[in-house]
């Protein structure tokens, strides 16, 4: 299965693959931007875990912020 097909499948139902949002962060198959896509898809599908998912998204966006501004992380 190609990575793109796998990512598309996971985005359709992230809870089928991951037990918690933090599991997405530990999945080494994906880059941070792909993890963010998965978490956003999960948040959009599942209201009961929105708080935990939102916190995990915020953590990932904070990690990505230095990269987006062109500065190296210290």
FENHUTA-V452491 format. One record per pair of residues at least 24 apart in sequence whose C-alpha atoms are under 6 Angstrom apart, sorted by sequence separation. I is the first residue (numbers start at 1). J is the second residue. If there is no record, write none. Layout:
i=I j=J
i=I j=J
//
This chain:
i=11 j=38
i=14 j=42
i=11 j=41
i=21 j=53
//
